[in-house]
Amino acid sequence: MTSYQEAFERKEVKYRLDAAQRSAMLTALEGRMAVDDYGTTSIVSRYFDTPDRALIERSLDKPLYKEKLRVRSYGIPGEDDQVFVELKKKYQGIVYKRRVGCSYAAARAYMGG
């Protein structure tokens, strides 16, 4: 099993590419980078919020600080497959993420209360 990091601190910068830009980028990366074990996997994320949707409403306002709670899997998980319960916090453009790995069944039980 691949090891994973439980805590992260990073700055995220996201770019939107059109088809021509994507093609040019893939051509430029050819021979320099290779698809890893997760490169062809579906990533499944389920986000959790308060009953009044306070987390997403706050996030949409682009505040200085925001947080998200989610369960993430790499591939469609079975009951015994590993998933990650993650808490993401963003402050002044820096993302802090903590996560714990557990079975999908355990994550569902925990997140379901």
Biopython code that builds the backbone (N, CA, C, O; Angstrom):
import numpy as np
from Bio.PDB.StructureBuilder import StructureBuilder

atoms = [
    (1, "MET", "N", (0.834, -1.178, 0.000)),
    (1, "MET", "CA", (0.000, 0.000, 0.000)),
    (1, "MET", "C", (0.883, 1.248, 0.000)),
    (1, "MET", "O", (1.914, 1.287, 0.671)),
    (2, "THR", "N", (0.481, 2.240, -0.739)),
    (2, "THR", "CA", (1.211, 3.493, -0.812)),
    (2, "THR", "C", (1.053, 4.257, 0.492)),
    (2, "THR", "O", (-0.044, 4.333, 1.045)),
    (3, "SER", "N", (2.164, 4.829, 0.989)),
    (3, "SER", "CA", (2.047, 5.646, 2.197)),
    (3, "SER", "C", (1.461, 6.998, 1.815)),
    (3, "SER", "O", (1.496, 7.393, 0.650)),
    (4, "TYR", "N", (0.936, 7.688, 2.784)),
    (4, "TYR", "CA", (0.349, 8.992, 2.515)),
    (4, "TYR", "C", (0.703, 9.952, 3.623)),
    (4, "TYR", "O", (1.040, 9.555, 4.738)),
    (5, "GLN", "N", (0.619, 11.212, 3.292)),
    (5, "GLN", "CA", (0.918, 12.272, 4.237)),
    (5, "GLN", "C", (-0.369, 12.673, 4.946)),
    (5, "GLN", "O", (-1.409, 12.817, 4.303)),
    (6, "GLU", "N", (-0.313, 12.854, 6.249)),
    (6, "GLU", "CA", (-1.511, 13.173, 7.014)),
    (6, "GLU", "C", (-1.764, 14.663, 7.149)),
    (6, "GLU", "O", (-2.891, 15.071, 7.432)),
    (7, "ALA", "N", (-0.737, 15.488, 6.951)),
    (7, "ALA", "CA", (-0.906, 16.936, 7.075)),
    (7, "ALA", "C", (-0.187, 17.616, 5.924)),
    (7, "ALA", "O", (0.911, 17.214, 5.539)),
    (8, "PHE", "N", (-0.810, 18.640, 5.384)),
    (8, "PHE", "CA", (-0.270, 19.354, 4.241)),
    (8, "PHE", "C", (-0.319, 20.848, 4.505)),
    (8, "PHE", "O", (-1.188, 21.332, 5.230)),
    (9, "GLU", "N", (0.603, 21.561, 3.922)),
    (9, "GLU", "CA", (0.548, 23.022, 3.871)),
    (9, "GLU", "C", (1.042, 23.390, 2.486)),
    (9, "GLU", "O", (2.170, 23.064, 2.117)),
    (10, "ARG", "N", (0.206, 24.065, 1.720)),
    (10, "ARG", "CA", (0.601, 24.396, 0.349)),
    (10, "ARG", "C", (-0.207, 25.570, -0.173)),
    (10, "ARG", "O", (-1.263, 25.913, 0.360)),
    (11, "LYS", "N", (0.309, 26.164, -1.212)),
    (11, "LYS", "CA", (-0.418, 27.216, -1.918)),
    (11, "LYS", "C", (-0.949, 26.598, -3.197)),
    (11, "LYS", "O", (-0.196, 26.010, -3.973)),
    (12, "GLU", "N", (-2.242, 26.732, -3.412)),
    (12, "GLU", "CA", (-2.866, 26.181, -4.614)),
    (12, "GLU", "C", (-3.068, 27.284, -5.633)),
    (12, "GLU", "O", (-3.562, 28.364, -5.308)),
    (13, "VAL", "N", (-2.685, 27.006, -6.859)),
    (13, "VAL", "CA", (-2.952, 27.903, -7.975)),
    (13, "VAL", "C", (-3.593, 27.049, -9.059)),
    (13, "VAL", "O", (-3.009, 26.064, -9.510)),
    (14, "LYS", "N", (-4.782, 27.427, -9.471)),
    (14, "LYS", "CA", (-5.520, 26.647, -10.453)),
    (14, "LYS", "C", (-5.670, 27.461, -11.735)),
    (14, "LYS", "O", (-5.869, 28.676, -11.708)),
    (15, "TYR", "N", (-5.570, 26.764, -12.837)),
    (15, "TYR", "CA", (-5.681, 27.411, -14.142)),
    (15, "TYR", "C", (-6.729, 26.690, -14.971)),
    (15, "TYR", "O", (-6.845, 25.466, -14.908)),
    (16, "ARG", "N", (-7.472, 27.427, -15.729)),
    (16, "ARG", "CA", (-8.434, 26.848, -16.661)),
    (16, "ARG", "C", (-7.774, 26.817, -18.035)),
    (16, "ARG", "O", (-7.285, 27.839, -18.516)),
    (17, "LEU", "N", (-7.760, 25.643, -18.667)),
    (17, "LEU", "CA", (-7.149, 25.479, -19.982)),
    (17, "LEU", "C", (-8.205, 25.152, -21.016)),
    (17, "LEU", "O", (-9.130, 24.383, -20.754)),
    (18, "ASP", "N", (-8.064, 25.736, -22.186)),
    (18, "ASP", "CA", (-8.928, 25.300, -23.287)),
    (18, "ASP", "C", (-8.273, 24.077, -23.939)),
    (18, "ASP", "O", (-7.187, 23.671, -23.524)),
    (19, "ALA", "N", (-8.906, 23.493, -24.939)),
    (19, "ALA", "CA", (-8.414, 22.251, -25.552)),
    (19, "ALA", "C", (-7.026, 22.430, -26.160)),
    (19, "ALA", "O", (-6.184, 21.541, -26.033)),
    (20, "ALA", "N", (-6.773, 23.553, -26.812)),
    (20, "ALA", "CA", (-5.470, 23.788, -27.439)),
    (20, "ALA", "C", (-4.377, 23.930, -26.380)),
    (20, "ALA", "O", (-3.277, 23.403, -26.551)),
    (21, "GLN", "N", (-4.671, 24.633, -25.296)),
    (21, "GLN", "CA", (-3.686, 24.798, -24.218)),
    (21, "GLN", "C", (-3.386, 23.455, -23.542)),
    (21, "GLN", "O", (-2.239, 23.158, -23.209)),
    (22, "ARG", "N", (-4.429, 22.659, -23.346)),
    (22, "ARG", "CA", (-4.239, 21.336, -22.746)),
    (22, "ARG", "C", (-3.338, 20.478, -23.624)),
    (22, "ARG", "O", (-2.418, 19.824, -23.132)),
    (23, "SER", "N", (-3.605, 20.484, -24.907)),
    (23, "SER", "CA", (-2.796, 19.708, -25.841)),
    (23, "SER", "C", (-1.338, 20.162, -25.833)),
    (23, "SER", "O", (-0.427, 19.334, -25.827)),
    (24, "ALA", "N", (-1.118, 21.474, -25.835)),
    (24, "ALA", "CA", (0.243, 22.014, -25.804)),
    (24, "ALA", "C", (0.952, 21.632, -24.507)),
    (24, "ALA", "O", (2.139, 21.307, -24.520)),
    (25, "MET", "N", (0.230, 21.669, -23.394)),
    (25, "MET", "CA", (0.826, 21.308, -22.109)),
    (25, "MET", "C", (1.226, 19.837, -22.091)),
    (25, "MET", "O", (2.328, 19.503, -21.657)),
    (26, "LEU", "N", (0.341, 18.954, -22.559)),
    (26, "LEU", "CA", (0.654, 17.531, -22.583)),
    (26, "LEU", "C", (1.852, 17.239, -23.477)),
    (26, "LEU", "O", (2.682, 16.391, -23.149)),
    (27, "THR", "N", (1.943, 17.935, -24.599)),
    (27, "THR", "CA", (3.087, 17.773, -25.497)),
    (27, "THR", "C", (4.376, 18.218, -24.805)),
    (27, "THR", "O", (5.399, 17.542, -24.908)),
    (28, "ALA", "N", (4.332, 19.341, -24.106)),
    (28, "ALA", "CA", (5.512, 19.857, -23.402)),
    (28, "ALA", "C", (5.954, 18.913, -22.278)),
    (28, "ALA", "O", (7.148, 18.826, -21.989)),
    (29, "LEU", "N", (5.022, 18.214, -21.648)),
    (29, "LEU", "CA", (5.350, 17.319, -20.541)),
    (29, "LEU", "C", (5.781, 15.929, -20.992)),
    (29, "LEU", "O", (6.360, 15.174, -20.211)),
    (30, "GLU", "N", (5.505, 15.593, -22.238)),
    (30, "GLU", "CA", (5.822, 14.267, -22.755)),
    (30, "GLU", "C", (7.311, 13.968, -22.587)),
    (30, "GLU", "O", (8.160, 14.774, -22.967)),
    (31, "GLY", "N", (7.615, 12.814, -22.018)),
    (31, "GLY", "CA", (9.000, 12.428, -21.793)),
    (31, "GLY", "C", (9.592, 12.999, -20.515)),
    (31, "GLY", "O", (10.673, 12.580, -20.101)),
    (32, "ARG", "N", (8.915, 13.938, -19.886)),
    (32, "ARG", "CA", (9.396, 14.538, -18.639)),
    (32, "ARG", "C", (8.615, 14.067, -17.425)),
    (32, "ARG", "O", (9.128, 14.043, -16.306)),
    (33, "MET", "N", (7.370, 13.695, -17.662)),
    (33, "MET", "CA", (6.524, 13.231, -16.564)),
    (33, "MET", "C", (5.766, 11.997, -17.034)),
    (33, "MET", "O", (5.517, 11.824, -18.227)),
    (34, "ALA", "N", (5.402, 11.143, -16.082)),
    (34, "ALA", "CA", (4.641, 9.936, -16.409)),
    (34, "ALA", "C", (3.433, 9.858, -15.484)),
    (34, "ALA", "O", (3.464, 10.354, -14.358)),
    (35, "VAL", "N", (2.391, 9.239, -15.966)),
    (35, "VAL", "CA", (1.183, 9.032, -15.174)),
    (35, "VAL", "C", (1.521, 8.071, -14.039)),
    (35, "VAL", "O", (2.117, 7.020, -14.275)),
    (36, "ASP", "N", (1.140, 8.426, -12.795)),
    (36, "ASP", "CA", (1.392, 7.545, -11.658)),
    (36, "ASP", "C", (0.201, 6.615, -11.435)),
    (36, "ASP", "O", (-0.703, 6.545, -12.267)),
    (37, "ASP", "N", (0.205, 5.906, -10.311)),
    (37, "ASP", "CA", (-0.862, 4.942, -10.013)),
    (37, "ASP", "C", (-2.236, 5.581, -9.969)),
    (37, "ASP", "O", (-3.235, 4.923, -10.261)),
    (38, "TYR", "N", (-2.302, 6.854, -9.609)),
    (38, "TYR", "CA", (-3.597, 7.522, -9.483)),
    (38, "TYR", "C", (-4.001, 8.266, -10.753)),
    (38, "TYR", "O", (-5.113, 8.788, -10.823)),
    (39, "GLY", "N", (-3.152, 8.326, -11.729)),
    (39, "GLY", "CA", (-3.378, 9.143, -12.918)),
    (39, "GLY", "C", (-4.589, 8.772, -13.742)),
    (39, "GLY", "O", (-5.146, 9.626, -14.432)),
    (40, "THR", "N", (-5.005, 7.541, -13.691)),
    (40, "THR", "CA", (-6.171, 7.117, -14.474)),
    (40, "THR", "C", (-7.342, 6.725, -13.579)),
    (40, "THR", "O", (-8.288, 6.082, -14.034)),
    (41, "THR", "N", (-7.278, 7.106, -12.327)),
    (41, "THR", "CA", (-8.290, 6.742, -11.338)),
    (41, "THR", "C", (-9.320, 7.857, -11.190)),
    (41, "THR", "O", (-8.994, 9.040, -11.285)),
    (42, "SER", "N", (-10.542, 7.466, -10.959)),
    (42, "SER", "CA", (-11.563, 8.448, -10.607)),
    (42, "SER", "C", (-11.336, 8.889, -9.171)),
    (42, "SER", "O", (-11.074, 8.060, -8.299)),
    (43, "ILE", "N", (-11.433, 10.175, -8.923)),
    (43, "ILE", "CA", (-11.332, 10.696, -7.564)),
    (43, "ILE", "C", (-12.736, 11.071, -7.132)),
    (43, "ILE", "O", (-13.407, 11.862, -7.796)),
    (44, "VAL", "N", (-13.176, 10.509, -6.029)),
    (44, "VAL", "CA", (-14.531, 10.736, -5.536)),
    (44, "VAL", "C", (-14.439, 11.542, -4.244)),
    (44, "VAL", "O", (-13.782, 11.124, -3.290)),
    (45, "SER", "N", (-15.097, 12.694, -4.217)),
    (45, "SER", "CA", (-15.110, 13.538, -3.024)),
    (45, "SER", "C", (-16.545, 13.822, -2.623)),
    (45, "SER", "O", (-17.362, 14.227, -3.450)),
    (46, "ARG", "N", (-16.847, 13.608, -1.350)),
    (46, "ARG", "CA", (-18.164, 13.947, -0.808)),
    (46, "ARG", "C", (-17.946, 14.990, 0.272)),
    (46, "ARG", "O", (-17.274, 14.741, 1.273)),
    (47, "TYR", "N", (-18.525, 16.166, 0.052)),
    (47, "TYR", "CA", (-18.367, 17.275, 0.991)),
    (47, "TYR", "C", (-19.522, 17.289, 1.988)),
    (47, "TYR", "O", (-20.649, 16.922, 1.657)),
    (48, "PHE", "N", (-19.225, 17.715, 3.207)),
    (48, "PHE", "CA", (-20.219, 17.790, 4.270)),
    (48, "PHE", "C", (-20.387, 19.240, 4.690)),
    (48, "PHE", "O", (-19.443, 20.028, 4.634)),
    (49, "ASP", "N", (-21.593, 19.583, 5.110)),
    (49, "ASP", "CA", (-21.904, 20.964, 5.473)),
    (49, "ASP", "C", (-22.912, 20.955, 6.619)),
    (49, "ASP", "O", (-23.413, 19.904, 7.018)),
    (50, "THR", "N", (-23.191, 22.124, 7.127)),
    (50, "THR", "CA", (-24.208, 22.279, 8.161)),
    (50, "THR", "C", (-25.585, 22.241, 7.492)),
    (50, "THR", "O", (-25.676, 22.416, 6.277)),
    (51, "PRO", "N", (-26.659, 22.017, 8.258)),
    (51, "PRO", "CA", (-27.995, 21.990, 7.659)),
    (51, "PRO", "C", (-28.352, 23.285, 6.906)),
    (51, "PRO", "O", (-29.107, 23.249, 5.935)),
    (52, "ASP", "N", (-27.813, 24.413, 7.353)),
    (52, "ASP", "CA", (-28.123, 25.679, 6.666)),
    (52, "ASP", "C", (-27.066, 26.060, 5.620)),
    (52, "ASP", "O", (-27.033, 27.200, 5.155)),
    (53, "ARG", "N", (-26.208, 25.109, 5.255)),
    (53, "ARG", "CA", (-25.198, 25.290, 4.199)),
    (53, "ARG", "C", (-24.198, 26.408, 4.523)),
    (53, "ARG", "O", (-23.754, 27.125, 3.627)),
    (54, "ALA", "N", (-23.852, 26.549, 5.785)),
    (54, "ALA", "CA", (-22.975, 27.643, 6.212)),
    (54, "ALA", "C", (-21.576, 27.559, 5.607)),
    (54, "ALA", "O", (-20.994, 28.590, 5.269)),
    (55, "LEU", "N", (-21.025, 26.355, 5.463)),
    (55, "LEU", "CA", (-19.658, 26.237, 4.935)),
    (55, "LEU", "C", (-19.568, 26.667, 3.477)),
    (55, "LEU", "O", (-18.665, 27.419, 3.110)),
    (56, "ILE", "N", (-20.487, 26.203, 2.645)),
    (56, "ILE", "CA", (-20.423, 26.576, 1.226)),
    (56, "ILE", "C", (-20.780, 28.045, 1.032)),
    (56, "ILE", "O", (-20.174, 28.726, 0.204)),
    (57, "GLU", "N", (-21.752, 28.533, 1.782)),
    (57, "GLU", "CA", (-22.114, 29.947, 1.665)),
    (57, "GLU", "C", (-20.918, 30.830, 2.011)),
    (57, "GLU", "O", (-20.629, 31.803, 1.315)),
    (58, "ARG", "N", (-20.235, 30.482, 3.084)),
    (58, "ARG", "CA", (-19.049, 31.253, 3.483)),
    (58, "ARG", "C", (-17.957, 31.143, 2.425)),
    (58, "ARG", "O", (-17.318, 32.139, 2.085)),
    (59, "SER", "N", (-17.742, 29.955, 1.911)),
    (59, "SER", "CA", (-16.704, 29.740, 0.904)),
    (59, "SER", "C", (-16.954, 30.573, -0.351)),
    (59, "SER", "O", (-16.018, 31.117, -0.936)),
    (60, "LEU", "N", (-18.208, 30.671, -0.758)),
    (60, "LEU", "CA", (-18.553, 31.433, -1.962)),
    (60, "LEU", "C", (-18.310, 32.931, -1.800)),
    (60, "LEU", "O", (-18.156, 33.653, -2.785)),
    (61, "ASP", "N", (-18.276, 33.393, -0.544)),
    (61, "ASP", "CA", (-17.997, 34.809, -0.272)),
    (61, "ASP", "C", (-16.514, 35.150, -0.381)),
    (61, "ASP", "O", (-16.137, 36.313, -0.242)),
    (62, "LYS", "N", (-15.663, 34.140, -0.630)),
    (62, "LYS", "CA", (-14.207, 34.327, -0.743)),
    (62, "LYS", "C", (-13.611, 35.026, 0.479)),
    (62, "LYS", "O", (-12.960, 36.061, 0.341)),
    (63, "PRO", "N", (-13.829, 34.468, 1.673)),
    (63, "PRO", "CA", (-13.301, 35.107, 2.885)),
    (63, "PRO", "C", (-11.799, 34.872, 3.039)),
    (63, "PRO", "O", (-11.206, 34.083, 2.304)),
    (64, "LEU", "N", (-11.206, 35.552, 3.985)),
    (64, "LEU", "CA", (-9.793, 35.384, 4.307)),
    (64, "LEU", "C", (-9.533, 33.974, 4.843)),
    (64, "LEU", "O", (-8.470, 33.402, 4.606)),
    (65, "TYR", "N", (-10.511, 33.416, 5.570)),
    (65, "TYR", "CA", (-10.403, 32.070, 6.138)),
    (65, "TYR", "C", (-11.638, 31.266, 5.759)),
    (65, "TYR", "O", (-12.761, 31.762, 5.847)),
    (66, "LYS", "N", (-11.428, 30.020, 5.335)),
    (66, "LYS", "CA", (-12.558, 29.127, 5.091)),
    (66, "LYS", "C", (-12.118, 27.696, 5.333)),
    (66, "LYS", "O", (-10.926, 27.393, 5.363)),
    (67, "GLU", "N", (-13.102, 26.819, 5.507)),
    (67, "GLU", "CA", (-12.794, 25.416, 5.746)),
    (67, "GLU", "C", (-13.825, 24.526, 5.070)),
    (67, "GLU", "O", (-14.960, 24.930, 4.815)),
    (68, "LYS", "N", (-13.385, 23.277, 4.783)),
    (68, "LYS", "CA", (-14.250, 22.280, 4.159)),
    (68, "LYS", "C", (-13.989, 20.936, 4.813)),
    (68, "LYS", "O", (-12.867, 20.645, 5.227)),
    (69, "LEU", "N", (-15.023, 20.123, 4.906)),
    (69, "LEU", "CA", (-14.920, 18.771, 5.444)),
    (69, "LEU", "C", (-15.380, 17.818, 4.350)),
    (69, "LEU", "O", (-16.447, 17.996, 3.763)),
    (70, "ARG", "N", (-14.555, 16.798, 4.082)),
    (70, "ARG", "CA", (-14.934, 15.873, 3.018)),
    (70, "ARG", "C", (-14.395, 14.479, 3.284)),
    (70, "ARG", "O", (-13.515, 14.274, 4.120)),
    (71, "VAL", "N", (-14.956, 13.522, 2.541)),
    (71, "VAL", "CA", (-14.430, 12.166, 2.456)),
    (71, "VAL", "C", (-14.001, 11.985, 1.016)),
    (71, "VAL", "O", (-14.771, 12.257, 0.095)),
    (72, "ARG", "N", (-12.759, 11.523, 0.816)),
    (72, "ARG", "CA", (-12.203, 11.378, -0.532)),
    (72, "ARG", "C", (-11.708, 9.956, -0.737)),
    (72, "ARG", "O", (-11.117, 9.351, 0.157)),
    (73, "SER", "N", (-11.961, 9.433, -1.939)),
    (73, "SER", "CA", (-11.423, 8.118, -2.307)),
    (73, "SER", "C", (-10.811, 8.214, -3.694)),
    (73, "SER", "O", (-11.170, 9.072, -4.500)),
    (74, "TYR", "N", (-9.891, 7.325, -3.942)),
    (74, "TYR", "CA", (-9.265, 7.218, -5.259)),
    (74, "TYR", "C", (-9.821, 5.946, -5.875)),
    (74, "TYR", "O", (-9.374, 4.842, -5.565)),
    (75, "GLY", "N", (-10.795, 6.114, -6.742)),
    (75, "GLY", "CA", (-11.567, 5.001, -7.269)),
    (75, "GLY", "C", (-12.872, 4.903, -6.501)),
    (75, "GLY", "O", (-13.039, 5.549, -5.467)),
    (76, "ILE", "N", (-13.790, 4.102, -7.001)),
    (76, "ILE", "CA", (-15.073, 3.894, -6.341)),
    (76, "ILE", "C", (-14.834, 2.920, -5.186)),
    (76, "ILE", "O", (-14.445, 1.776, -5.422)),
    (77, "PRO", "N", (-15.061, 3.356, -3.931)),
    (77, "PRO", "CA", (-14.671, 2.513, -2.795)),
    (77, "PRO", "C", (-15.674, 1.403, -2.479)),
    (77, "PRO", "O", (-16.887, 1.583, -2.589)),
    (78, "GLY", "N", (-15.131, 0.258, -2.085)),
    (78, "GLY", "CA", (-15.915, -0.807, -1.484)),
    (78, "GLY", "C", (-15.868, -0.624, 0.020)),
    (78, "GLY", "O", (-15.103, 0.209, 0.509)),
    (79, "GLU", "N", (-16.646, -1.360, 0.755)),
    (79, "GLU", "CA", (-16.742, -1.203, 2.209)),
    (79, "GLU", "C", (-15.386, -1.252, 2.915)),
    (79, "GLU", "O", (-15.162, -0.508, 3.870)),
    (80, "ASP", "N", (-14.486, -2.112, 2.459)),
    (80, "ASP", "CA", (-13.196, -2.294, 3.128)),
    (80, "ASP", "C", (-12.072, -1.480, 2.498)),
    (80, "ASP", "O", (-10.941, -1.532, 2.979)),
    (81, "ASP", "N", (-12.352, -0.730, 1.434)),
    (81, "ASP", "CA", (-11.315, 0.067, 0.768)),
    (81, "ASP", "C", (-10.980, 1.309, 1.591)),
    (81, "ASP", "O", (-11.817, 1.836, 2.323)),
    (82, "GLN", "N", (-9.738, 1.763, 1.452)),
    (82, "GLN", "CA", (-9.296, 2.943, 2.185)),
    (82, "GLN", "C", (-9.843, 4.220, 1.551)),
    (82, "GLN", "O", (-9.813, 4.392, 0.333)),
    (83, "VAL", "N", (-10.340, 5.103, 2.402)),
    (83, "VAL", "CA", (-10.750, 6.454, 2.014)),
    (83, "VAL", "C", (-10.088, 7.409, 3.009)),
    (83, "VAL", "O", (-9.466, 6.974, 3.978)),
    (84, "PHE", "N", (-10.226, 8.700, 2.764)),
    (84, "PHE", "CA", (-9.633, 9.702, 3.637)),
    (84, "PHE", "C", (-10.705, 10.674, 4.112)),
    (84, "PHE", "O", (-11.447, 11.235, 3.306)),
    (85, "VAL", "N", (-10.779, 10.869, 5.420)),
    (85, "VAL", "CA", (-11.613, 11.923, 5.992)),
    (85, "VAL", "C", (-10.686, 13.127, 6.120)),
    (85, "VAL", "O", (-9.666, 13.062, 6.807)),
    (86, "GLU", "N", (-11.044, 14.230, 5.456)),
    (86, "GLU", "CA", (-10.145, 15.378, 5.350)),
    (86, "GLU", "C", (-10.802, 16.665, 5.850)),
    (86, "GLU", "O", (-11.981, 16.918, 5.600)),
    (87, "LEU", "N", (-10.026, 17.456, 6.548)),
    (87, "LEU", "CA", (-10.423, 18.803, 6.933)),
    (87, "LEU", "C", (-9.467, 19.753, 6.227)),
    (87, "LEU", "O", (-8.261, 19.732, 6.473)),
    (88, "LYS", "N", (-10.012, 20.582, 5.353)),
    (88, "LYS", "CA", (-9.207, 21.556, 4.617)),
    (88, "LYS", "C", (-9.513, 22.940, 5.151)),
    (88, "LYS", "O", (-10.672, 23.328, 5.294)),
    (89, "LYS", "N", (-8.454, 23.676, 5.443)),
    (89, "LYS", "CA", (-8.592, 25.057, 5.885)),
    (89, "LYS", "C", (-7.752, 25.911, 4.961)),
    (89, "LYS", "O", (-6.645, 25.527, 4.582)),
    (90, "LYS", "N", (-8.273, 27.058, 4.603)),
    (90, "LYS", "CA", (-7.537, 27.986, 3.741)),
    (90, "LYS", "C", (-7.499, 29.337, 4.424)),
    (90, "LYS", "O", (-8.532, 29.899, 4.789)),
    (91, "TYR", "N", (-6.275, 29.853, 4.594)),
    (91, "TYR", "CA", (-6.088, 31.149, 5.225)),
    (91, "TYR", "C", (-5.066, 31.936, 4.428)),
    (91, "TYR", "O", (-3.938, 31.487, 4.225)),
    (92, "GLN", "N", (-5.470, 33.108, 3.980)),
    (92, "GLN", "CA", (-4.614, 33.999, 3.193)),
    (92, "GLN", "C", (-3.956, 33.265, 2.027)),
    (92, "GLN", "O", (-2.771, 33.454, 1.755)),
    (93, "GLY", "N", (-4.730, 32.432, 1.345)),
    (93, "GLY", "CA", (-4.250, 31.758, 0.150)),
    (93, "GLY", "C", (-3.440, 30.498, 0.394)),
    (93, "GLY", "O", (-3.060, 29.830, -0.568)),
    (94, "ILE", "N", (-3.161, 30.147, 1.639)),
    (94, "ILE", "CA", (-2.425, 28.926, 1.947)),
    (94, "ILE", "C", (-3.416, 27.866, 2.421)),
    (94, "ILE", "O", (-4.253, 28.123, 3.286)),
    (95, "VAL", "N", (-3.307, 26.667, 1.839)),
    (95, "VAL", "CA", (-4.197, 25.564, 2.185)),
    (95, "VAL", "C", (-3.513, 24.671, 3.215)),
    (95, "VAL", "O", (-2.370, 24.252, 3.030)),
    (96, "TYR", "N", (-4.223, 24.389, 4.297)),
    (96, "TYR", "CA", (-3.772, 23.459, 5.324)),
    (96, "TYR", "C", (-4.753, 22.301, 5.322)),
    (96, "TYR", "O", (-5.959, 22.506, 5.460)),
    (97, "LYS", "N", (-4.245, 21.088, 5.165)),
    (97, "LYS", "CA", (-5.138, 19.940, 5.090)),
    (97, "LYS", "C", (-4.647, 18.864, 6.049)),
    (97, "LYS", "O", (-3.461, 18.539, 6.088)),
    (98, "ARG", "N", (-5.576, 18.323, 6.816)),
    (98, "ARG", "CA", (-5.304, 17.176, 7.671)),
    (98, "ARG", "C", (-6.249, 16.065, 7.243)),
    (98, "ARG", "O", (-7.421, 16.298, 6.950)),
    (99, "ARG", "N", (-5.713, 14.857, 7.213)),
    (99, "ARG", "CA", (-6.575, 13.746, 6.826)),
    (99, "ARG", "C", (-6.167, 12.486, 7.556)),
    (99, "ARG", "O", (-5.023, 12.322, 7.978)),
    (100, "VAL", "N", (-7.136, 11.604, 7.690)),
    (100, "VAL", "CA", (-6.902, 10.308, 8.303)),
    (100, "VAL", "C", (-7.478, 9.247, 7.373)),
    (100, "VAL", "O", (-8.583, 9.397, 6.852)),
    (101, "GLY", "N", (-6.731, 8.193, 7.174)),
    (101, "GLY", "CA", (-7.193, 7.096, 6.338)),
    (101, "GLY", "C", (-7.953, 6.077, 7.165)),
    (101, "GLY", "O", (-7.579, 5.768, 8.296)),
    (102, "CYS", "N", (-9.014, 5.566, 6.591)),
    (102, "CYS", "CA", (-9.795, 4.526, 7.255)),
    (102, "CYS", "C", (-10.602, 3.790, 6.183)),
    (102, "CYS", "O", (-10.585, 4.175, 5.013)),
    (103, "SER", "N", (-11.294, 2.751, 6.581)),
    (103, "SER", "CA", (-12.139, 2.042, 5.614)),
    (103, "SER", "C", (-13.347, 2.911, 5.259)),
    (103, "SER", "O", (-13.755, 3.785, 6.025)),
    (104, "TYR", "N", (-13.898, 2.649, 4.094)),
    (104, "TYR", "CA", (-15.095, 3.382, 3.671)),
    (104, "TYR", "C", (-16.230, 3.162, 4.667)),
    (104, "TYR", "O", (-16.976, 4.089, 4.983)),
    (105, "ALA", "N", (-16.357, 1.932, 5.159)),
    (105, "ALA", "CA", (-17.416, 1.629, 6.135)),
    (105, "ALA", "C", (-17.228, 2.453, 7.409)),
    (105, "ALA", "O", (-18.198, 2.971, 7.963)),
    (106, "ALA", "N", (-15.984, 2.575, 7.875)),
    (106, "ALA", "CA", (-15.717, 3.360, 9.095)),
    (106, "ALA", "C", (-15.996, 4.842, 8.855)),
    (106, "ALA", "O", (-16.557, 5.512, 9.722)),
    (107, "ALA", "N", (-15.614, 5.355, 7.701)),
    (107, "ALA", "CA", (-15.862, 6.769, 7.384)),
    (107, "ALA", "C", (-17.363, 7.045, 7.327)),
    (107, "ALA", "O", (-17.829, 8.054, 7.857)),
    (108, "ARG", "N", (-18.111, 6.165, 6.695)),
    (108, "ARG", "CA", (-19.567, 6.358, 6.629)),
    (108, "ARG", "C", (-20.192, 6.344, 8.019)),
    (108, "ARG", "O", (-21.077, 7.147, 8.315)),
    (109, "ALA", "N", (-19.733, 5.436, 8.862)),
    (109, "ALA", "CA", (-20.279, 5.353, 10.228)),
    (109, "ALA", "C", (-19.937, 6.611, 11.004)),
    (109, "ALA", "O", (-20.790, 7.159, 11.702)),
    (110, "TYR", "N", (-18.710, 7.072, 10.894)),
    (110, "TYR", "CA", (-18.275, 8.264, 11.630)),
    (110, "TYR", "C", (-18.993, 9.521, 11.125)),
    (110, "TYR", "O", (-19.506, 10.304, 11.924)),
    (111, "MET", "N", (-19.027, 9.710, 9.833)),
    (111, "MET", "CA", (-19.627, 10.925, 9.271)),
    (111, "MET", "C", (-21.143, 10.906, 9.391)),
    (111, "MET", "O", (-21.780, 11.959, 9.385)),
    (112, "GLY", "N", (-21.720, 9.731, 9.498)),
    (112, "GLY", "CA", (-23.174, 9.639, 9.654)),
    (112, "GLY", "C", (-23.648, 9.879, 11.073)),
    (112, "GLY", "O", (-24.852, 9.879, 11.333)),
    (113, "GLY", "N", (-22.716, 10.085, 11.996)),
    (113, "GLY", "CA", (-23.074, 10.398, 13.375)),
    (113, "GLY", "C", (-23.117, 9.202, 14.259)),
    (113, "GLY", "O", (-23.406, 9.324, 15.449)),
]
sb = StructureBuilder()
sb.init_structure("model")
sb.init_model(0)
sb.init_chain("A")
sb.init_seg("    ")
for serial, (resi, resn, name, xyz) in enumerate(atoms, 1):
    if name == "N":
        sb.init_residue(resn, " ", resi, " ")
    sb.init_atom(name, np.array(xyz, "f"), 0.0, 1.0, " ", f" {name:<3s}", serial, name[0])
structure = sb.get_structure()
